Amino acid sequence: MSGTLKDYYKIIYNCAKCAMCRTISPWEMQSKKYKDICPSGVRFLFEAYFAPGKMEITRSLLDEQIQYSDRLMHIIFACPLCGGCQAQCEEVNIINPLDVLQKLRRKVVNERGPLPVHAKFAQHVAETHNPYNESHEKRLDWLPKNVKINENSKIAYFVGCTSSYRRNEIARATINILEALKVDFNIFHPDEWCCGSPLFMTGQVDEGIKLMKHNLEVLEKNKVETLITSCAGCYRTFKEVYPEYSDEYNFKVLHFTEFLANYFKQGDVKLKKFPKIVTYHDPCHLGRHSKVYDAPREILKKIPGLKLVEMERIKENAWCCGAGGGVSSAYKDFAYWTASKRMEEAKSSGADVLTTACPFCMTNFLEASKALDIPLEVIPLVKILEEVIE
C-alpha cells in the first residue's frame, strides 16, 4: 500500500468496471442468498458505492473534474474498508481498490478535513491516548491484582483500546490463558497508547504516524521480540501498516490465535468439553487484510465436543461485521444492518454460537443483536478457550 494516490492513477484508470467485485466469484458462490460481498453497495444501491464507482470518483478528483460535497463524503466514508472488493478483483485483475480507497481518504482529509466524528478520534487520542476518550490512568483497571507481569519478558501483550475499555472480558481471558499455559509476558502501562488503527482507517494518517512512533519506541526500549495482540485491528496495524511508514521493525507480531495455534502444536494442552455448535466469523483485519484464516479454526477444532460449522461466505469471501473504517461511529444504522446480515447467515448455518477473534466485531455484533433483537449467542473465541482450558 506504499506510495501516494497519484501513484495508483494507471491502476484506477484500468478498472474495467466488470462488476466482479459486487459478489463473490461464481465458482465459489454457494447460493444466491449469500452471494454479495460489498456492504455499502448493497445497502445504498447506487453504482457510486461499489468499488468501480469509487474508482471513477477517485479518478475524477485527481483530474479535478468534480468537487467535494456532503454526498461525496458519504460515498467515500460510508464504507467499512472490508476489502471484499479487492479479494474478488484479485481473482481476475489487480486493481487494489482497498489500497486506493485508503489513499483516497488521506487525500480527502488533507484537502477537506475528516468527518467531524472522526476528527474526535484524533482529539481524544491526543488527550487520553485512546479514541473512546476514557481515562488513560484507568486503561488497565480490568487487570486482576494477582496477575504477574514480567517486565523482563521478551513477549509482550498489546491489549488495545477496545479490549481495555469496551471488551475487557477479552483482555482478562487472554491473560488468564497465558497464565494457565505458564507463559511469561509483559504489559506496558502507562506506555501503551492506541495503535492508531482508527486514524489510519479514516485517513488521518499523520496523526496515526505519531502513535506509531511512540509505540515503536516503547517496544524498542523494552527489547520486545514477540508482540501478541487479541485485537484484529491492532494486529493489522502493527503487521501491515507500521512497516509502510517505518523501518524500525525488528519484532514478530502474532495474533493471539496464531500464538495459541503454535503453542498447541508444541505441547499437550488439556481442554474440557464445549458441547455446542459454533460458527466462526473472519474479521476483515485479521482475515482478508492479513491472511490469517487457519489458526482460529485449528483452535476451535481441538476443543472436545465443539462442532465447527461454516457459513457460506468465509475466509476471503466473508461478509464484513460492518464496524470498520469508521463506519460504526459515523453511520451506526449501516453498521448494525451489516452485522444483522452476518448474524442471519450465522443462524442459517445451524450454529448455536457465533464466535470471532476481534473485539471490534464482537462489539458491533452484540450491539446490533440488542438493537435489532436478533436472538443469537455471540462469544469471543478467547472466552470459549478460557472456559475449556484446564
N, C-alpha and C positions, 0 to 999 in steps of 0.2 A: 504493500500500500504506500510505497515511497513516492516522492515527487509531489508536484502541485497539480491542481485541477487541469491546468493547461497542458500538462504532460499526457493527459488522458484524451486529448481532443480527437486524435485519429481514431482511438477506440470508440469514443462516443459517436463519432460520425459513421463508423462502420456498423453500428447497431442496425440489423436488418428488419427490425420491427416484426420478427417472425412469430411473436406471441408464445413461444415455447416456455417463457418464464411465468406464464399465467397459471399453469398447472404442473403437477409432477409429470415426469416423462411417461408417455403412453406404455412403454414396455415395463414400467414399474407400478403403474396405476392398477389398483385392485377393484375400485368401484367408482361410479360417477359421483356418489355422495361425498366421497373424501378424495376428490381429485385436485382441489385448489391448494395453492401454495402461498399466494400473496394476500395477506390480511387487508392491507389498505385498498388494494384494487377491488377485492370482493366486497368490502364494506361500502366504498364510496363510488364504485361502478365506472366512473369516467376513466378514459384511457390515460389521462394525466397521472393517475395514481398508480398505474402499473409501471414497471421499470422502463419500457420503451418510451412512454410519455415523459418520464423524468429525465431520460437521456436527451430527449428533444428539448426539454426545458433548459437543461444544463447547457446544451449547445447554443441555444438562443441567448442565454445570459452571457456566455463567453463572447458571442458575436454582437452583444449589445443590441439585440433585436427586441427584447422585452424588458420591462421594468418590474421592480419588486412591488408586491401588493399583499394585502392580508390573505387573499385567496391563494396566492403563490406560496406564501409562508405555510399555509395549512397543507398544501400538497407536499411540500418538502419535509415538514416535520411530523405530519400525521402518518408516520411510517416507523415501525419498531426496529428497522435495520436488521431484520432477522436473517437476511442473506439467502432466503429461499429462492429468490430470482437468480442469484449468482450460481447457486447449486445446479439449477436447471440449465442455465446458459453454458455452464462448463461441459454439458453433455453434447452441445452442438457448436459452440463458438467460444470465444474468450473475450467477453466484453467487460467483465468485472464490474457489474452495476453497483455492488455493495461498496467497493472502493471509491467509485465515482461519487456516490451519494454522500459518503463521509467527507470527501474533499469538497463537495458542493456546500455542505453545511458550514465548513470552515470559511469558505468564501462568503457565504451569506452573513455569518457572524461578524466577519471583519468589515464588511461593507454596510450592513444594515443593523447589525446587532442581534443578539439571541432573542428568543421568545422571553417575555418578562418572567414567566415561571421558571424558565431555565436559567435566567440571569441570577435568580435567587440561589441556585446551586453554588455558583461561584462566590457569591456574597457569604453564604453560610459556611462554605469550606474555608474561606479566608478567615472567618471569625471563630469557628468552632472545629475546623478540620473534618467536618462531615456534612453531607448535603441535607441532612434532616434538621440541622440547627439545634442538635441536642448538646448538652454539656460535655465537653471533651473530658473533663475530670471523671465523668460517670461512664466512660466508654467501656470499662471493664467491671462495672458493678455486678454483672451477671456471674463473674468468676468466683467459684467457691473458694473460701479462705484456705481450705486444706489442700488445694492443688499445688503441687510442687513444680515451680518453674526453674529450669536450669539455665541460668544466664550464660553459661559457657557452652551450651549445646550448639552444634553446627546446623541443627534442624530448627527452623522457626515456623510458627503457625501465625499467618497473617489473617486475622479474624475478619476484617472488613466492616463496613458501616452497617449494612443491613443485618448481618448476624449479631452485631453488637447492640443495635438499638431497636430492631424490629423483630428479628427471628433469633433471639438469643438461645432458644432451645436447641438450635443447630450448633451454636458455638459450644454450649455445655456438652452436647452429645459428642462432639468432635474431641474435646479434651478428655472426656470420660473414656472414650475408646482408646485414645493414645495412652492413657494411664493403665487401662486394662491390659494393653499389649506391652506395657513397661517400656514405652518409648520416651526418652528424654527430649524435651523440646523447650523452646524459648518463646515468649510473647513480649512484644515491645510496647511498653506503656511508660510514659506518655508519648513515646516517639512514633507510634503507629498513627499515620494520617490516612485519609481517604486515598484510595489508589488512583482516583481521577477518572474512573470509567464514565460517570455521568457527564463529566465535562468533555471528554474526548468524543463521546457519542452524540453530544448536542452541538458540536462544532466549536466549543470553547477550548481549543487545543492549547493555546498559550498558557491558560490557567492550569490545564492538566499537566503540562510540562513542569510547572513549578512544583506540583505534588510529586511527580516522578523523581525530580532531582532530590527532594527531601528523602523520599523512601529509599532510593538507591544509596544515599549517604548513610542511612541507618543500617541497611543491610551490610554495606561495606565495613562500617565501623564495628559491627558485631561478628564479622567474618562468617557470615551465613553461607553454607554450602548447598542446603536444600530448603526451599521455601514451600510450605504447604498452605493451601487455601481451600476453604469449604465453599467459597463463593465462585460461581462460574464467571461472573463479571470481573472480579479481581484476578482470577486465573488468566483470562484472556488479556487483560490489561498488562500484567507482568510478562506473559509469554509472547504475545503478539504485538502489542502496541509500544511498550517501552523500548524494545530493540530498534524500532524505527527511528526513535529520537535520541538514542544514547548508545554509546559503545561500552559503557561501564556496566557490563553484564556478565558476571562470572559465577553465577549460581544456577542451580537447577530449580525449575518451577514444576510442582506437581499438584494437580487437583487431589483432594483427599481420597477420591475414589481410585485414582491411579496409585497413590501411595499404599492404600489398603490392598488393592489387587496384587501389587508386587509383594507385599508382606505375606499375603495368604499363600502365594506360590512358594515362599521360602520356609514357612513353618506351619505347624499343625495348630490351627485356631479352633477351639471348641465353640460350637454355636447351638443354641436351643432352637426349638421348632417355632415357626411362624406360619400357622395354618391358614393362610389367606391367599386369594388370587390377586396378583399385583401386576399392574402395567406401569411401564417406565416412560416418562416424558423426557426427551432430549432437549436440554436447554440450548438455545441458539449459540450462546457464547462458548459453551463447552463442546457442543456438537459441531454444527456447520462451521463455526468460526475457528475452532481449534482441533477438530477431527478426533475428539475423544468420544467414542461410541461404545467400545467393548468393556472398559473397566467397570462401569456401573452395573452392566448386565452380568459380568463374571461374578461380582459380589452377590447379587441377588440370587443367582443360580446355585450358589454354595449354601444358602440358608435352607435347612431342612424344613419340609412342609410347605415352603413357599412355592407357589406355581406362578411362573412368569408368563404372562400372555402379552402379545404385542398388538398395538394399534395398527391400523392400515398404513398410516404415514409415520415412518420412523427414520432415525438417523438423518441423512442429508435431506430427506423428504418430510421431516417432522413439521407439523403446524406449530407456529410460534405461540407462546403463552400470552403475548400481547403487551408485555410491560416495558420492553426495552426501548432504547433510542429516545428516551424522554417522554414516551407516549403515556405512561402511567401517571405522570404529573400534569401533562398538558391536555390530555384527551382521555379522561378516566372512563367515560362510557365506551369508547372504542376499545380500550384495554380490556374492560370486562367482557365486551362482546366477543373479542378474540379468544379470551380464556374460556368462555362458555362453549364455544365451538370445539375446543380441545377436550373439555370435560365431557361433552356429549360423545365424542369419539372414544374417550376412555371407558365410559359406561357401556358403549356398544361392543367393546372388546370382551365383556363378561367379567371384568375385574371388580373386586371389592374395594381395592385401594389404588389410588393414583399416587405415584411417588416420583420424585425428581431430585437432582443434585445441585439445585440452585435456590438460595434463599429469596431471590427476587421473583422467580417463577412461583415459589411457594406462596409468597405474599399475595401475588395477583390472583392465584387460584383460590386461596382462602377468602379474600375479599370479594371476588366475583361470585363465589359459591354462596356467600352470605347475602350479598346484594340482590342476586338473581334467584335465590332459593333453589340451588342445584344440589340435590342430595348425593354427595359423593365424598367418601373419606379420603382426605389428602394428607399424606405423611411424608416428611423428609426421609430420604434414603438413610441418612446417618442415624435418625431416630429409630428406624427399623433395626439397624445393626446394633445400636446401643441396647435395644431391648433383648436381643438374642445372644449377644456375646457373653461368654462366661468368664 
